[in-house]
Amino acid sequence: MHNSENKPKPSIVNLPELISNVEVHMHTIDEDSKHPNQMMHSIAIIGAPGTAKTHTAQYTFREMWAKRNGCKTEEVGLIIARCAGRDAVEFIGMGVPQKEAELERFKNQITTRNSVPDLIIEIETARTLGHPSTNGKPAKCVLVILDEYLQGDSAVQKSGSSLVDRHENTLGGFDAGPDVMVVITGNRSNDKSGASKMLSMNTDRCASYELEGYTPTSIGNYADYLKTKMVNPLLIHYVESHVDTAPWDNVMESDRSHMTFRSFYRAARTIETFFTLKSTVVLTEAITKAVTAIIGEAGANSVKGFLEQSAAGVPTREEIMADPANCSMPAEMGGQAAAGNIAMLAVTDSSTAEKALEYISRMKTDLQVQLMAQVLTMSAKGGYIMSSDRASKFIGKHSSLLKLLKTFQ
């Protein structure tokens, strides 16, 4: 007997390493499979809650799987099967009694046949008829995410083992068909999220990775992600300037909110709404309680203190709009981000948008790009005409933003 502590553990990787390795797995083919181009391994991503496991599978892996199969991302059928709180019969189907019609020895006797599992039906429907993820059109290939797999009970893990095994490629005895990629996501057993260890029968059937927690590398990648989502630059600067001190939760505790990548993003959107409605970047006690409900007390107090410090000495919106070319400019990045937010909050028409751009153009380069993009997005949403040379030059220099801006028009 082997001690459970001696069992092989998942390789701990950062996100770029995971993505790079998954690309290799996508191109490693099981030559003995009856389906051409069948991946040899399914992929298991284990890690702390809120560390972008499902998001990475849902978006990054889907794009990669599309490239691997020579199709567009929207032609990949995306099926997310949540395993927590589910019964095994939902995955393998149930035994349905019926009379035997062919075997003479058992003719007219009651026998049992398994029904086709719902997941197999969804995969085949996506492939042949169409799926919401493919805009109702037949999918060229399929990505199945067994989400919260380790939060499912052992019977669910057992029932899904033949689908996790890419060579078998079956569920409840029914073939899943060609061009299927399977990704498992789950928490670690010490995350107190109801997760258990992966059964050995599954660890032997997949390439298992543990996504590293809140390290400088992962936090830096997260900050880059926030930029792509057009999160408020002041809140992005909080993440970048608190790499070693922000109270990220590596291990969850019960009965309280936690600061994770997922929850911080949602808190950031709440804070942005507060900025807009109240025309201030300093959190009130009331809104701090709302943020606490999302990311916990330590996280909320950390963000609140940062915003108060950043806003100290920042000019008012009236001062910025009166003379954007000469109005005082904070020296520190946090102060500039706060001042840029004040300028953005003053945008109500083409004239105030132009003035905001003029003020922001005096800031540090990286912050300029983030803030100008936000102002131009606001202008596109509001239908404000931006005719200045500054706006035209910025759009010309950062043409990649044009696609984003068009989505708001």
C-alpha positions, 0 to 999 in steps of 0.5 A: 500500500502506498501512502496517499501523500506519496501519490503523484501531484499535479505539476505547478505551472504559471498561466503562460506555462500552462498555455504553452504546454496545452498547445503541445498536448493539442498536437499530441495525437493518439495514433490508436484512436478510431477518431483522427486528430484525437488528443492523447490527453485531456487537461486537468487544471487544479487550483485555488478559487478565482484563479481563472481556471474556467476562464482560461479553458473557456476563452484561451483554450477555445481559441487554441482548439479552433486554431488547431482544427483550422476553424473560427473560434465561434465554430468551436462548440463550447459545452460547460458541464458543471459537476458539483451537486450533480448525480452520476446518473446525469452523466452516464444515463439510467437503466431503462427496462424494455423487452428483449426482441432479438435474442431468442433465449431471452425473447420478451424478457425484461432487460435493461438498456442505458439511456443516452447521457444528456452530455452525449446528446449535447455534444452530438447536437452541437456537432450536427445541428448547432449550439448556442455557442456556435450561433446555432450552426453545426460545430466544426469541433467541440470543447467540453469543460467538466467544471468543478469536477473535483467538487463532484462526488466520487461517483461523478468522477468515476462515471466521467473517467471514460470521457476523461480518457481520450482513447476511450472517448465514451460516456455511459458506453456511448461514443462522444465522436471526433474532434472533442477536447476535454478539460477538467477544472477543480479546486484543491482539497485544502481550499475548503470548497468541497473539493476532494482529491482526483481519483487515481483512475482519472489522474492516470487518464489526463495531464494534470496541472496545478495553476499557481496561486497569487504570485508576482507572475500570476498577478502581473498576468491578471493586471494585463487581463484587466487592461484587456477588459478596460477596467478602470486604470486606477484599480489596475494600478492598485493591483500592479502596485500591491503585488506583494501586499494585497490580501489575495486569498490562497486558501479559502475560509468559510463564512466570509467573502474572499479576495480572488481574481474573480471577486476583485474583478466584480468588485472593480466593476462595482467601484467603477459604477460608484465612481460614475454615480457619485463623481468621486474616487474616494469610497464612502463607508457605505460603499466600502461595506458593499465592496467588503461583501464582495472581497472581504474586509481586508481587501476592501480596506486595502483598496479604500486606503489606496484610493484615499492616498491616491486622491490626496492633492488631486485637482477637482473636475472644475479645475481640470476642465477650466485649464486642462493644459496647465492644471496641476498634475500629480507626480506619482502614478497613483495620483495621476490615475486618480486625476485621470479618473476625475477627468473622465468623470467630467466627460459629458459631451464632445467639449469635455471629452476633448479637455479630458484628452488634453489633460490626460496627454500630459500623464505618463505614457502607459497611463495615457494609453489606458485613460485615453482609450477609456475616454474614447470608449465613453465618447463612442458610447455617448455619440460624442464627435472627437475631431481634435488632432490628438484624438485622431493621432491616438486612434491612428497609433493604437489602431487595435483599439478601433475594433473595441470602439466599434462594439460600442457604436 
